[in-house]
Amino acid sequence: MFKQILVAVDGSPTGNRGLKAAIELASSQAATLTVIHIVDDMQSVSYIGDMGYVPADYVDKLLDDLRTSGRKVLTKAEAVARAAKVDVKALLVESKGGTIADAILAQARKLRADTIVLGTHGRRGLRRALMGSDAEAVLRDSRVPVLLVRALPREPAAAPAAAKSRRATKASN
């Protein structure tokens, strides 16, 4: 039986699917849900580092914007959980030079979470090698069960109407 569930959110559709699963699990277990959003300070610094010299106040503004955005994501997630009558608390956490996975795992230990819930994009092959997988790192290093919630499968792009009519014309000939 789970008493303390940790879910990381980023505001993406996949993250929201993870949140929904965590809320359902917390509700069924009468558990406390902790929703966290990680401000990845290293990613923002590495992005602007490629631009050459960047004034320190620009970096500070960027990090402040990331924190503000994270608070908005947390406020929405917290409202969804409260609407489902789940006991919830929200935390904004900064990676402080570590990875997102490290920050999630540190919070799980600190909170003594019984399980971790994460949305995952399910990237494979080259995309995973290039972009990495925070969910995979959490799964690999976690001391508690991890529930990974996959993204919805992508639907094929709809063919334009003109292409459909050309195919229909060719088929009738």
N, C-alpha and C positions, 0 to 999 in steps of 0.2 A: 504494500500500500504506500502510495506516495503522499508525502506531507508538504514538501517544498519543491516546486517546479520552477525551473529557470527557462525563459524563452528569450532569445535575442531577436530583435526586430530592426528592420531598416526602412520600412515604408513601402517596399516593393510588393508586387502581387504575391511573389513566392514567400516573402517574409510574412505577409498577412495570412497566407495559408498555414504557415507554422504557428502563428498566433492563434488562429481559430482552433487548430488541433490541441494546442496547449490549454486553451480555455475549456474545451470539451473534457480533456483529461483532468484538469483541476476541478471542474464541476463534478465529475463522476467520483473523484477521490476525496472530495471536500478538502482539497489542498490549497495552500497559499501559492499564488502565482507571482513571481518576480519577473517583470519585463525589463530588459536592458537594451540600450542602444549604445553601440561603441562608436566613439569619435576616433577615427583612424588618423591620428596626427602625422604619422610617418608617410602615409599615402599622399596627403596634401603637400607635405614638404618635398617629397620626391617629384611630384608633378611640377611644382614651381621651380625646383632646382634645375630643371632642364632649360629654364628661360634665362639663365645667367644671374646677375645680381638682382635681388628682389628686396626692397626695403622691409625692415622688420615689421613696420606697422601694417604692411600688406599681408604678411603671414598672420599676424595677430587678428586682423579683420577676417581673413579666411577661416581661421579656427573658430572665431566667434560666430561666424555664419553657420559653420558645421554644428556647433553646439546648439544654436537657435533652431536649426532644422531638426536636430535630434530630439530636442524638447517637444517640438510639434508632433513628431512621430510617436513619442512616448505618451503624450497627452491623448492622442487618438486611440492608441492601443489600450491605455488604461480605461478610457471611456467604454470601449467595446467589452472589456472584461467586467467592468462594473455593471453594465447593462445585462450581462449574463449572470449576475449575482455571485461573481467570483471575488474572493478576497485577494486584492492585487496591490502591489507596490511597484513603482517605476524607478529605474536608476539610469542616469547618464554616466557612462564610464569612458575614460580616455585610454587609448592604447599605450601611451607614454613610451613610445619607441619599440614596443613589442608588436606582435601580430594580433589580429582580431581574435584568433583562436586562443592565444595566450590570455587575453583579457577575459574572454568568456569562461575559460577554465579557472582562472583566478577567482572570479566572482562565484562560480559554482562551489569552489572550496570554501570561500569566505561565508557563503550563505548556508553551507551544508545542504546543498540541493540534492534531492533524491533522484532527479532526472533532469536532462537538458533537452529542450525541443528547439529544432532549427529548421527553417525552410532551406532547401537546397535546389540549385538550378540544375543539378545533375549533368554538369558538363563532362564531356569525355574527350579522349584523344588530345589533339594539339591545343584545343581551347582550354582544357583543364591544365595542361602543362604550362601554357602561357599565363593564364589567369590565376592558377592555383585554386585550392579549395579549402576555405576556412572550415567548412562542415567536416571535410575528411580529416583535417588536423584535430578537430575537437573529438570526433569519433575515435580516432587512433589513440589519443592521449587521455581521454576521460576515465575517471575512476567510477563513474556512475553510468547507468544506462542513458543512451542518447536516441531520441526519436527524430529521424530525418523525414521531413515532409517534402516530397518532390513537387516541382513546378508542374503546372498543367502542361500537357503536350501541346506543342505549337500546331496550329491548324495551317494547312497549306494555303498560300496566298490565293485569293480568288482571281480567276482569269478575267481580264477585261472583257466587256461585252462584245467588242469587235472581234476578239479572238474566238469567242464562243460562236458567234454568228458565222465566221469563216469555216470553223470546224463543222458546223451544222450544214453549211452549203456544200462542202466537200463530201460529207457523208451521204447527202441526198443525190449526188451526181453519180 
